[in-house]
């Protein structure tokens, strides 16, 4: 390891020690959100303090956080909760009430592939950490379902397969989810399939993994040096009308270092710095998205997204052996800033104030878990010791 990299790691470790108390506070907040399902079926976690639902993505984040902290008991109960809700085809609804009932499919058949993929990834983390195959069959059925949702498409003359956003169109939206291959969802699935295969030596999913990676790299724009958000199954046309923070940060977190060396990850990070960097209500961080040709409709700090950017900056720092900054701010500066979003219950607000209805200032599992990951320089897209 070079002297520069040793220095960078040493500086990060010194900062991490100062956050040790906060780590326990964050985990305590996650624990306080847990609710038992009836009849010993496990537990669900309350995603936000301002309503009583458990989003399966948040459930997965909590499982990964407890697993990272070597808390098998709480991680296991959360996985039991999800297993008890699994549908016969292996899928899960996007969210559930804390008693295990769901607003879906009555309000639309919302089974979004990205969230389901995170559940699969969390089960791999658990199996690897605790050397337990208790949820192996559960996870196998999830991945089998996800593979069934992969369809062929052609992008710039190249044929591959990608994961569909959802199995059916959701009538309440202006677009057809079944027709969309979202980069973010394919990144989630790629990580889940890849690490399951590594851990279980299951070669039958080699082709889906190759297809997913092929699609992901097809979203990379060589000229612009950044990722686009997805493509249409019907036309193969890439969506170049919008930019998303996670398209850059999560791609860098999910892809291996050899692949990243063939790209320009530092330029992709800079795109986020130029387009999403926000100072709002005394917080410095990043917003989520914007149209390509006009400003965002509102500017606010998104805790989860900011912390994903922090981890991407850390990964590129190690890759390039040079510290990454954004508008003069370091990874540690953003972590310190997100601490200011702490709510009375000890959790982290999902965002600063915004009229965007997809965001809330309420204490959130996502903000809390991602701060725990970032404070420990832990990339949830990678499963420890099997990479």
N, C-alpha and C positions, 0 to 999 in steps of 0.2 A: 504494500500500500504506500502511495506517495506521501511525502511530508504534507503537501497541501491537503490531501484527502484526510489524513490523520488529524490535521488541525481542524478541518471542518467537522469531522465526526466528534472530536473532543469538545468543540464549542456547542454542538447540538446536545451532547450528553450533559453538559453543564447546565444548559437551559432546561433539559428534561427533568433534572433533579429538582429544579425550582417549581416544577409543576406536579411533583409527586403527590402532594396533598390534594391538589385538584383532581388528579386521577381517581382517587378514592371517592371524592365528592361526586364526580360524574357517574361512577359505577353505582354509588348509593342512590342517585337520582333514578337511574335505570331500574334498579331493584324496587324502588318505591312505586313504580308504574305498573308492576305486574299484578294481574288478576287471575284467580284460579277459575278454570272451566268447571262446569258441573260434573259430578261422577268421576273425579280423579283423572280427567282426560288431559291434564297438563295445564299450561298457562298461556295467556296472551298479554301483550304489553300495550299500554295506552299510548298511542302515538303523540297526541297533543293534549294539553291540559284543558282546552276549550271545547272538546267533544269526545265522545266515548267510542272510538273505533280503534282497531288495531290493523294498520296496514302491514301486509306481509313483508314488504321491504324493510320496514322498521323492525319487525320481528326478527328478520335475518340479521340486521345490524346488531341488535342486542345479543343474539346468539354468538356472533363473531366476537363482540366485545367481552362477554363473559368467558368465552373460550380462551381468548387471549390472556385473560386474567386468571386462568386456571380454575374457574368456578364451574365445575362440571354440573353441579346440581341445578343451578338456574338455567344453564344452557340446555340441559336435557329436558327440563319441564317445558321450555318454550318449543323445542322440537316436537315433544309429545303433543303439544297443543296443535301444531300445524299438521302433524300426522293424522290426528283425529278429524281434521277438516278436509283432508285430501279427497277429491272427487274420484270417481271410478276410473277415469281416463288418466289419472296421475296429476291433474292440474289443481290449481287453487284459485279462489276468487281474489280480487285485488285487495279487499279489506273485509274485516269481520267486526261485528259488535263484540263487546267483551264477554257476552254469554255464548259466543260461538255462532250465532246467527249472522246472516250477511244481508246487506242491502241489495246484493246481486243474487240471481239474475233479474229480480223484479225491476231494478232500475237500469237494466242493461247487462249484457253478459260480459262484464269486465274481468277478463283473465289476461292481464298484460304480461307479455313474455319476459320483460326485463325483471319485474318484481319476482316472478316465479323462478327465474334464473338465480336471483340472489338467495332464495331459499335453498336451492341446490348447492350453491357455493358455501353457504353457512354450514350445511350438513357435512361437506367435505372437510371444512375447518375442524368441526367437532370430531369426526372419525379419525382424522390425522392426529389431533392433539391428545385425545384420550384412548387411542387404539381400540375404539369401540365400533362394532358393526351393527349396533342396535338399529340405526336408521338407514342402513345400506339399502334395504329393499324399498323403503320410502323414497330415497333419493334416486334410485334406479328408475322408479316409475315416473318421477318428475322429469328426468332427462329423456326417458323414452317418449314422454308426451312432447317435450320441446323438439325432439328430432322430428316428430310427426308434423310439426308446424314449420318446418323448413321447406321452402319451395324454390324452384329454379327461376333464374332471371339472367338477363344478359346486359352487361354494363360496358359501354364502349367496345362492343364486339366480343367481350370476354364472358364466357358462361360460368356460372357458379350457382350455389344455393345460399339462401339466407333465411333468417328467422323472421316470421311475420309478427307484427306488433301485437295482434290479437286474433283469435280464431274466427270472429265475426265482426261485422261493422257495428259500432255503437251509435244508435240513431241520434243521440243527443249532441254529437259532434258534427262539424261541417265536412269532415273527411272520412275516408273509409280505412279503418285500422287494419283490416285484413289485407289491403293492397299495399301497405307500407312496410318496408324493411328499414327499421331505425338502427343507426350505427350504435347508439347507446345500448339497446337491447342485445344486439349481436355481440358486443363486447362482454356483457354480463354472461351470456350463454357460453361464449368462447372460454372464459375463465373457468366456469363451472365444469364444462366438458373436459377441458385440458387437465385440470387438477384431479378430477375424479379418475380419469384414465391413468394418470401417473400413479396415483395412490393405489389403485386397484389392479393395475396392469391389465386394463381392459382394452384390447386393441380394436374391437369392433367399432369404436367411435372415432377412429383415426380419420376417416373420410369426412364426417361432419365437422371435426375440428379444422381440417384443411379448408373446407368450404367456408366456414365462418371467418377464418383468417383471410382468405382470399377476398371475401366481401369487404371486410374491414379495411384492407389495404387499397381496395378499389375506391374507397371514400377519401383517400389521401390525394390531394391536389399537388402534383409535382411543381407546377408553376407558382402556386400561392404558398406552398409549404404549410398546409393545414388540412384538417379533416372536415368533410361536409357531413350533414346530419343523417342522410339516408337516401333511399331511392324507391321508385315505384316498381312493383312486380310486373305490372301491365306493360309499362313503356321502357323500363330500365333507365329512365331519366333521373339524374341525381338532383336532389333538392339544393339549389344554390341561392335560394332567396332568404335564408335565415342562417344566423350563426349562433351556436350554443357553447357555453363555457365547458360543459362536461364532454363535448365531442373531442376537445383537445386534452383536458386533464385526465379523463378516464381512459382514453386511448393510450396515453403514456403510461398509466398505471397498469393496464392490462397486458400490454405487449412486452415481450422479452427484450433484453438489452441488445442482443445481436440484431434483431429487427429494427429497433430504434436507431441504431448506428447507421442504418441505411437511409434514414429519414433526416429531418432537421427538427428534432423535438424542441430545441431552444427557440426556434422561430414560431412554432405552434404555441408555445407558452407566451411569446411576445404578442401574438394575436389576441390572446386573452387580456393581456395587460393593456393593450391599446383600445379594446372594445368593451371590456366589462369592468374595469377598475372603477370603484365608487368610494366616495367619502360621504357618509350619510348618518345623521344623528350621532356624530362623534365616533362612528365606527368606520374603519378602513377595510375594505374587502372587495367582493366581486358580486355582480348581479348575474342573472341566469342566461339571458338571450337578447337578441336584437335582430331586426331586419337588416339585410346587407346594405341597403341603399338609403336608410333613414335612421334617425336616432330611436332609441328605445322609448316606449310609451311612458315608462316610469323607471326611475333609478333608485335602487335600494340594495342593501347588503344581504346576501343569502349565505347563511352560516355554513350549511352543508357544502355548497359549491365552492366557497372560499377555502375550506379545509381540504377539499379534493385538489384544488390548485396548489395549496401548500405542499401536499405530498408529492404532486407531480414535480414541483420545483426541487424538492429534496432528491427525487429520483434522477432528475437531469443533472443536478449538482454532482452526484456520484458518478454519473455516466461521463460527463464532460470534465470532471475534476476541476470545476470552477464554480464558485457560488452564483446562484441565480437570484436576480432581483427584479422587482416589478415597480416601476415608477419610484425607484429609490427605496422600496420596502423589501425586507427580507422575509423568509418563511416565519421566523420567530416574531417579527413585527405583526404579522397577520394573526398568529395564534394569540398574542397578547391582546390584540384588538377584539377578537371574537370572545375573549374572556369577559369583555364589557357587556356582552349580550346575555349574561347570566341572569336568570329570573329568580323570583323569591323562593321557588321550590328547589333551586340548585341546578336545574336544567338549563339548556341553552336555547334561546329564541330561534325560531326557524328563519326569521328575517327581520329587518327593520321595517318600519311602516311603509306599506304600499297598497294601492288600490287593486293590485293584482290578486284575484280571488284564490289563486293556487298557492298563495303564501300567507303566512300569519306571524304575528309577533309573539304567539304563545310558545311556551316551553315545549321542546320537541325531542323525540327520540333521535331523529336524524342529526340535528345539530349537536346533541350531547354525545352520541356515539362517534361521530366524525371528529369532534374535538379530542376525544380519548385516543382515536387512531393517530391523529396528527401530532398530539403531544408526545406520543411514544414512537413517532416515525414508523408507523406500522401501516403497510399497504394491504388493505383487505382483499385486493384482487390476487394477491399471491399467498400461497399456503406454505407456512414455514417448514423448512427442512425437506421439502420434496421437489424444490425447484432445481 
